[in-house]
Each structure stands twice: as C-alpha cells, then as structure tokens.
Amino acid sequence: MATTQGIKLDDKTLSRLKALAEKKSRSSHWLMRTAIEKYLDHEEHYENERSDDMARWNRYLTTGNAVDGETVENWLTELTQNKETSWPK
C-alpha cells in the first residue's frame, strides 16, 4: 500500500529536481522515491554494521577474547590474493 507524503523544497532544489528529471526522462516523483530508498538502504546498512560492531566490542569487553594478529595477517593475505575467505573467528 502506498501513502502520499508531502515534502517542502526550496525553489532552487525544486528547479534542480525538475531539470534532472527531464534529463533522465523520469518524473520528479521517481527521483525522490529512488533517492529516499537509496538513502534508507545506506543508513540501514550503516546502523546494522554499527550495531554489530558494538556487539563485538561488548563481547570483547565481557570476555577479553580477540582475534590474534597472526590470524588477521593471514586473513588479509588471503584477501589480497582474491581468495574467498570469511572473517577469522
């Protein structure tokens, strides 16, 4: 289900939006919706990564367990050789 949501744009932004929409043969609506979806995807990914990082940090603070430097170095070497490898545990 789609819901209409209003947005206030200053004249300069509206003019830029209309010009770009015309150049791309798209509607202003399509550009705004696409921009919002990309922004949300980016920010949700960022927040998920941040949440995962904090969980790992808290786990380290609680347990003191960490990946040793040699393991990380081996993992980085494999990455530079374009080998499919997962993060060391």
N, C-alpha and C positions, 0 to 999 in steps of 0.2 A: 504494500500500500504506500502510495506517495502522498506527502503532505507539503503544502506550499509554505515556504519560509521566506519572509522578506529580508532584504539586506539593503542598507543605505550606503551608497557610494558617492564620493565627491565627483564633481564634473570631470576632472582630469582622469580619474580611474575609469569612470564610465566611458569616456571617449576612447581610452586605450583599449578597453574591453571590446567595444564595438568594432574598432579598427582591426584588432587581431581576429575577431570572429569573422569578419568579412574576408580577410586574407586567407584564413583557413577554411573558408566555406562552411563554417559551423555557426551555430547560434550562440549568443551570449550565455544563454542558459546552459548549454552543453559545456562551454568553457568553465563556467563557475562550478558546475557539478563535478566535472573532471578534476579541477584544481582542489576542491574540497576533499574528494575521495583520495587523491594522491597525498594530500596533507595528512589526512586521518591515517592512512596506511603507514606513512613515515613516522608519525608521532606514536601510533600504537606499537610499532616495532621498537621504537626508542624506549618507550615505557616498559615493554616486556623485557628488553635487554637490561634496562636499569634494575628492574625487579629481580631478574636472575642474578645480576652482579651483586646486589645487596644480599640475596640469599646465600650466595657463595661466600661473601665476606663474613656474614654472621656465622656460617658453618665453620669457617676458619677460626673466627674468634672463639667459638664454643669448643672446637675440637683441637685446634692447633695443627690440623692436618693440612699439608700443602703438597703441590707437585714440585719435586726437586729440580734443580737447574739442569742437570744432565738429561732428564726426561724431556724437559721443554726444548732443550737444544736439539735433541734427536727428532722431536716432532717438527720443529722449524726446518730442519734439514730436509725431512721428507716433503714438507710443503714446497720448499724451493725446487724440489725435483719433480713437482707436479704429481706427486703420489696422492691418491685419495686416502686421507687419514683423519681420524677423529681426534678431538681434544683429549690429551692424556688424562688419565684418572689417577 
